[in-house]
């Protein structure tokens, strides 16, 4: 029978589901997963906000695009186009991208 110390040193060819999820979180980066979930959620709320007059739909969609830009190429290209066409937002977008790279 293995003790807890011995079980950690031996490699199990069939890891438990919890160990598989934990290793996936470590390899993918849990902050990226959280950012993607938050970004898609905000995008969904933005779409709902376009229909409902109470919610600021375009603002939420923009926020979702900013959150998703590092991992979704479409959102990164869209952010580049906005940066090129709207000079007032250029400094804000560059600040966000610089902050994102330093994290």
Buried (B, 14 or more C-beta within 10 A) or exposed (E): EEEEEEEEEEEEEEEEEEEEEEEEBEEEEEEEEEBBEBBBEBBEBBEEBEEEEEBBBEEBBBBBBBBBBBBBEEBBEBBEEBBEEEEEBEEEBEEBBEEEEEE
